[in-house]
Amino acid sequence: MKYYIIAGEASGDLHGSNLMKSIYKKDPQAEIRFWGGDLMESVGGKLVKHYKDLAFMGFIEVVQNLRTILNNISFCKKDIQRFKPDVLIFIDYPGFNMRIAKWAKEIKIPTHYYISPQIWAWKESRIKAIKRDVDFMYVILPFEKDFYEKKHQFPVTFVGHPLIDAIGQYREKEHEDFRAKHKLDDRPIIALLPGSRKQEISRLLGEMLSVIHKYPEYQFVIAGAPGQEPTFYERFIQDKNISFIFNETYALLNVAHAALVTSGTATLETALFRVPQVVLYKGNQISYEIAKRIITLRYISLVNLIMDDDVVVELIQSDCNSNRIEEEFKKIVGGEYRTQLLHKYDQLIDKLGGTGASDHVAEEIIRNSKHKMN
């Protein structure tokens, strides 16, 4: 079969790459064309557009780049028509993907959505478009199945969380000595994960670095995102106690003692590596004020959302400052709070279900597609 996949962010590239591996296992003759990143490209298929050219964060940023977004949508439709896929697979990235889904439904291309748009957080009205335009939905968070089926009478398939597999696969491999490779000493390592987009990195990395001079007993390591050039980070690295690694976030988390993490998928990845963390978020003030009036969730981190509890501390907007970061940092590097947090991580892992999410999705996509063809 011919598969067309659209992933618009770094996390989508990771999950898309594992899905592609599973598709090739179950359908060795598969032809795959995709929007994604380096991880998906390393699996095979044909990369159409890289996610680093697609990611715009916040209301203001989207408006400023509206022409580019509309051009990308137009190009995507033409590319899909030329390829004539049997299956169209969306991975998160709802602002773009839901527009394509509406068009695809009109021309009768089967639509599969892997990793649901977070309509339980905001834009719940999107359920109407999802019911109309999405043939099959595969969800990865336990509470999403009840949200869709009980609240909105829309059948979905819970497949488990793909990060469990991704991290498990990483840990199964042999890895070179991280400290030796990056010339790090024996002090405990603090991971700094400032996000994947330029806007959030610029706002949050400075806040993260504001406390490091008070802690010479630790060494701080910035995780460079694969979608950015390493040179972008140079202006932030002005202290001898700061190191920088590029595109090795899992290797860093595997040895980290604690972490400061930007809200997003990285909060869950950090928890699954059992690294105590403080979650940070600071956005464009106008975008934040708009979001605050639309989003009614109690939490912004996936860890807290899944557990429906204050598992990790979230420092948002004005609370995201050096004094508060230092206050919470002290708690995660040692003592009873750290021990309790690690125990809650174990409960989180149990709640997410078992392994095999990517294989499960691939099986469902192929089975549902063959059924629809017949």
C-alpha angles and dihedrals in degrees: 000000000000116000127193114194128189119198118162105184142046093261090050090052090055095047091040092054092053091046090052091052089053093047092052090049093053098033108029091179093055119139110209128189118177154169108227140090149279095303093055091044091054090059095055139255125094123302110218101177132001117236092231087072092052109045115105117165127209135005096282094047092051092052091049091053098038095120092054091047093050091048090051091051091051092048092048093054092051092047092051091049091052093048095045097205125201089213132031113200124192122197112199109289092116103178090065102027097051090056090053091045092056091051093043092052090053091056092042102248110152110248125211121183117202115189106018124244106257094251089148085069101044141338092041085166086077087081088085092058092043092053090048101041109026118077097185130018124195115193129197104192120078096228094051094075092059091042093057101034104036100032100033105019092233115136116231136169120238107214103173125250117305093210089073089062095040093053093041091053090049093052093048091062126083112250133195119245104284095202093049093045092054097034094244123160130227097275117115112273122235112201118217112201107181097173135258104272125080093233096055094040091053092049100042109032092066090054091049092050094048092085103042098091088065093058112056089155089073132056117222121215124192117215108220114213118237091232093062133068114249089233089066089071097050095092090058096052104081101129128077089225091065123088128183131213125183126219094345102105095138092050089052095048090047090066102027122121093200139343146215106215137187113232112267140070089327090072090063093042090053091050093049088054085051093238115150109237148180114218118221133192132173121160139175102299095233092047090047094051090050093047092048090059094048104038114070100180120128092221140035100198122083090226093061094038093054093045094038087221142096095266097145127026115251118205106195130188109312091017089058096090136120096261095053093041091053092047093054095037091063090058098053098049096062148342137053096319090059091050092050092048093053090051090053089050088059090054090049092053091051091051094053093065130229137313130284103068095142093047090048093052093047091051092049094047093050094043094046092045094052090047091051091048091053 
